[in-house]
Amino acid sequence: MTLRILLVTSLFAVGALADENADRARLAGAWQVQNEAGTPSASVWVLDEKNDSMHITNMKGDRKLAEFECNTVGHECEIEDSGRHAKVSLWFSGPKLVELETRGDEVVKRRFAVSGQADTLELELIPVVPGGRTETMQLKRVPIGEPKQ
């Protein structure tokens, strides 16, 4: 009986891991921020998973605000964000990619998750230091290199 329970539990764990990996793979691509009216803005995030790391580019129009590659196991990486020195850590919490960015005295947590349809990404901005109100944005998948205007 114990062996049967162990086997069934293992099968569910493998299935859950496969679902989680599929959800994580759906994050890859170019995502354009939608304004409150649902129309595209000039802000685009590009997420590209590479083995145990994530390559992230954040652009506003033609201006690259940040581009970096960092592991997804929580180790800190040095980056430049909008011309300022910063440190980021990336990890997965289930299907969500979590980014913790420290820039000077400010700390911001971002959570990226594909919601429902594979063409919508939800981005939560959570001010940690100083505290503040959490903001949630909707992003739409766009072809890489061709953001909608």
C-alpha angles and dihedrals in degrees: 000000000000091000091052092051091048091050094049092046091050092051091052091048092052090049092049091049091050091051091047092050090049090051090049092050089055089066091070115103144055117307126192121205114239119214122229091275090055096250121130119267127203092259117104132177120198117198121190120176115213115183104288096353141065126222109211129187123184116193136177108198107311093336117100108217097181139354123179145141119222136167119258098227097085101263113144120253128195114233144159117241117187089342094307127111114251142162125226136188123196131197140149123250100191106304094341123097109220122202122189112194125190115192113170107307093341124096121187129180120206125191119196119195134162107232126204105314117044090239097065126075124188116212118193118197110200117184107215102172114048093021121234146145120312114241124203122201131189118223128190125215112250132179109273111262093014111083114178116247 
